[in-house]
């Protein structure tokens, strides 16, 4: 399942166009539940060329697990990552790749990119 930004959809070229003048606060990147492999990982958003080594911006980390009523750690559902307006200001007039990174015991992996075009 593809990544999505709440309230936005991709055009026919697969690019999500963001008008910063309409953004107050943060964009929300929805993580598909099936992309969560372990309740013990961390997720965070990145902007840049490959999401890992050349990321130009990295967002806050979010736990993929939570405790249920019995005290067992289970995978969270409906995880959303914040991309603050301030992080997008650098990219006005440009197209940039948005990823999420999964970090855990088996190392780091990155999602496929969501291409966003940032406009004023």
C-alpha positions as CSV (number, residue, x, y, z in Angstrom):
1,X,0.0,0.0,0.0
2,X,1.3,3.4,-1.0
3,X,2.1,6.2,1.5
4,X,-0.5,9.0,1.8
5,X,-0.6,12.5,3.3
6,X,-3.9,13.1,5.1
7,X,-6.0,15.5,3.0
8,X,-3.9,15.2,-0.2
9,X,-3.8,12.9,-3.2
10,X,-1.2,12.4,-5.9
11,X,-1.7,13.7,-9.4
12,X,-1.5,11.5,-12.5
13,X,2.4,11.7,-12.3
14,X,2.3,10.3,-8.7
15,X,3.3,13.7,-7.2
16,X,1.5,15.3,-4.3
17,X,1.3,19.1,-4.6
18,X,1.4,21.0,-1.3
19,X,0.6,24.7,-1.1
20,X,2.4,26.0,2.0
21,X,0.0,28.9,2.3
22,X,-2.8,26.4,3.2
23,X,-0.7,24.4,5.7
24,X,-0.9,25.5,9.4
25,X,1.0,23.3,11.7
26,X,2.0,19.8,10.4
27,X,1.1,17.4,7.6
28,X,0.2,13.9,8.7
29,X,1.9,10.9,6.9
30,X,-0.3,7.9,7.3
31,X,1.6,4.6,7.8
32,X,-0.3,1.6,6.4
33,X,-0.8,-0.9,9.3
34,X,0.6,-3.8,7.2
35,X,3.9,-1.9,7.0
36,X,4.4,-2.3,10.7
37,X,6.5,-5.5,11.1
38,X,7.3,-5.4,14.8
39,X,5.9,-3.7,17.9
40,X,9.5,-3.0,19.1
41,X,10.6,-0.7,16.2
42,X,10.8,3.0,15.8
43,X,9.4,5.0,12.8
44,X,10.4,8.5,11.7
45,X,9.8,10.6,8.5
46,X,12.7,11.9,6.4
47,X,13.0,14.3,3.4
48,X,15.8,13.9,0.9
49,X,17.2,11.6,-1.8
50,X,17.1,8.2,-0.3
51,X,15.6,8.4,3.1
52,X,18.6,7.1,5.0
53,X,22.2,8.3,4.4
54,X,21.3,11.5,2.5
55,X,18.2,12.6,4.3
56,X,18.2,16.3,4.6
57,X,15.6,16.4,7.3
58,X,14.5,13.8,9.9
59,X,11.4,14.0,12.0
60,X,10.5,12.7,15.5
61,X,10.6,9.0,16.2
62,X,7.4,7.1,17.0
63,X,7.1,3.7,18.7
64,X,5.4,1.0,16.7
65,X,4.1,-0.8,19.8
66,X,1.9,-0.2,22.8
67,X,0.7,-2.3,25.7
68,X,-2.7,-3.9,25.6
69,X,-5.0,-4.6,28.6
70,X,-3.0,-7.7,29.6
71,X,0.3,-5.8,29.5
72,X,1.5,-7.5,26.3
73,X,3.2,-5.3,23.7
74,X,1.2,-5.2,20.4
75,X,1.6,-3.4,17.1
76,X,-0.1,0.0,17.0
77,X,-2.6,0.7,14.3
78,X,-3.3,4.0,12.5
79,X,0.2,5.5,13.0
80,X,0.7,9.0,11.7
81,X,4.0,10.8,11.5
82,X,4.2,14.6,11.6
83,X,5.9,16.7,8.9
84,X,6.0,20.2,10.2
85,X,5.4,23.2,7.8
86,X,8.8,24.5,8.8
87,X,10.5,21.4,7.4
88,X,8.9,22.0,4.0
89,X,9.9,25.7,3.7
90,X,13.3,24.7,2.4
91,X,11.7,23.0,-0.6
92,X,9.5,25.8,-1.9
93,X,9.5,25.5,-5.7
94,X,11.0,22.1,-5.6
95,X,10.0,18.4,-5.7
96,X,11.3,16.3,-2.8
97,X,11.0,12.7,-1.7
98,X,9.3,11.9,1.6
99,X,10.0,8.5,3.2
100,X,9.5,6.8,6.5
101,X,12.3,4.9,8.1
102,X,11.9,1.8,10.3
103,X,14.6,1.3,12.8
104,X,14.9,-1.8,14.9
105,X,17.0,-4.8,15.9
106,X,17.5,-5.8,12.3
107,X,18.8,-2.4,11.3
108,X,17.1,0.4,9.3
109,X,14.9,0.1,6.3
110,X,13.2,2.8,4.2
111,X,9.9,3.0,2.5
112,X,9.3,3.8,-1.1
113,X,9.2,7.6,-1.6
114,X,6.2,9.8,-1.8
115,X,7.1,12.6,-4.1
116,X,5.9,16.0,-3.0
117,X,6.0,19.3,-4.8
118,X,6.1,22.2,-2.4
119,X,4.5,25.5,-3.6
120,X,4.1,28.8,-1.8
